[in-house]
Amino acid sequence: MIWRGPPNLSFFSENNFVSNSSKLTVINANKGVYDLSIRNFSEKNLGIYQCSTVFNGIAVEHDITTMLAEAPKTVTITSERVDGKVFYSEGLNVSLECVSDRGVPKGTIQWKHGGKVLSSTNNSDFVDFNFTTYRADHLKLFSCVVDNMFYVLQRQIQLFLHFVPLVNIFPEKTQFIDEGRDITLVCESEKNLSKSNFVWLFEGKILQSSSGPQNLHLINLTTVHSGTYICEVMNQIGKGHDSIDLIIR
């Protein structure tokens, strides 16, 4: 088994004999495998290496081209804001997109969350992950990871979701109240957008409306106040509501 290499396919070794070089060693020769080991590999060692032998009276050879590995230079998440967040609305079909030069050799690009691979490619500079957003996805961290076996480069973003309001009225459920009593109905909304409109309705008619939370005060109740009260909260994403039945006796 003969090894040749740069420059110009110079003679390096025959079987386990190595020419005068402190960087070269032939290993595993006792197993019939003649692996060429190169210590402190540098640009001077770049080029074509050739191993050749005679098998069944026929000369055979194999060429190997060496290159220096390079780290990926860029990992870009196309929808990322400056603060490392991406913003979407609850319930939408969205696509997280990542682009990278992938380094040398060309590596694999993956979308990951919590250590789990969500999508992956090893033959493109682009990878996406498509999914439908749910409230539970709010503030989740997603990482785009580029790995070419020599270097790993990654970028992380946080998903920020705008919610449809989740509305609750207190007290809850049906309330039985004696005539002449007063009651205050409290409407609360879980939301993460500052601008929301609150509307109180009774039997389909608007009682009051405001740009923020507002309690509904009912005084000196009579049987005409019996019925269904609804609090609706609306923002630019959608509308949520809750209801309560009052029975005056």
CORUR-V370248 format. One record per residue. N is the residue number from 1. PSI is psi as a letter, one per 30 degrees, with the letter a starting at -180 (* if undefined). Layout:
n:psi
N:PSI
N:PSI
This chain:
n:psi
1:k
2:k
3:k
4:l
5:a
6:k
7:k
8:h
9:h
10:l
11:k
12:e
13:l
14:k
15:b
16:g
17:k
18:k
19:l
20:i
21:k
22:f
23:f
24:k
25:k
26:k
27:l
28:g
29:e
30:f
31:g
32:g
33:k
34:i
35:k
36:j
37:k
38:j
39:k
40:h
41:k
42:a
43:f
44:f
45:g
46:k
47:a
48:k
49:k
50:k
51:k
52:l
53:l
54:k
55:j
56:h
57:g
58:k
59:k
60:l
61:l
62:k
63:k
64:k
65:k
66:k
67:l
68:k
69:k
70:k
71:k
72:k
73:e
74:k
75:j
76:k
77:j
78:e
79:g
80:k
81:l
82:e
83:g
84:g
85:l
86:k
87:k
88:l
89:k
90:k
91:g
92:l
93:j
94:l
95:k
96:k
97:k
98:k
99:k
100:l
101:f
102:f
103:a
104:k
105:l
106:k
107:a
108:k
109:k
110:k
111:k
112:l
113:k
114:h
115:f
116:k
117:k
118:e
119:l
120:k
121:k
122:g
123:g
124:l
125:g
126:k
127:k
128:l
129:j
130:k
131:l
132:k
133:k
134:l
135:e
136:f
137:f
138:k
139:g
140:k
141:k
142:k
143:k
144:j
145:k
146:k
147:j
148:g
149:f
150:e
151:k
152:k
153:k
154:l
155:k
156:k
157:l
158:k
159:k
160:j
161:k
162:k
163:k
164:k
165:k
166:j
167:k
168:k
169:k
170:k
171:l
172:l
173:a
174:k
175:k
176:k
177:k
178:k
179:k
180:f
181:l
182:l
183:k
184:k
185:k
186:k
187:k
188:k
189:k
190:j
191:l
192:g
193:k
194:e
195:j
196:k
197:k
198:k
199:k
200:k
201:k
202:j
203:h
204:f
205:k
206:k
207:e
208:l
209:k
210:l
211:g
212:l
213:k
214:k
215:l
216:j
217:k
218:k
219:k
220:i
221:k
222:l
223:f
224:f
225:f
226:k
227:a
228:k
229:k
230:k
231:k
232:k
233:k
234:k
235:a
236:f
237:e
238:a
239:k
240:l
241:l
242:l
243:l
244:k
245:k
246:k
247:j
248:k
249:*
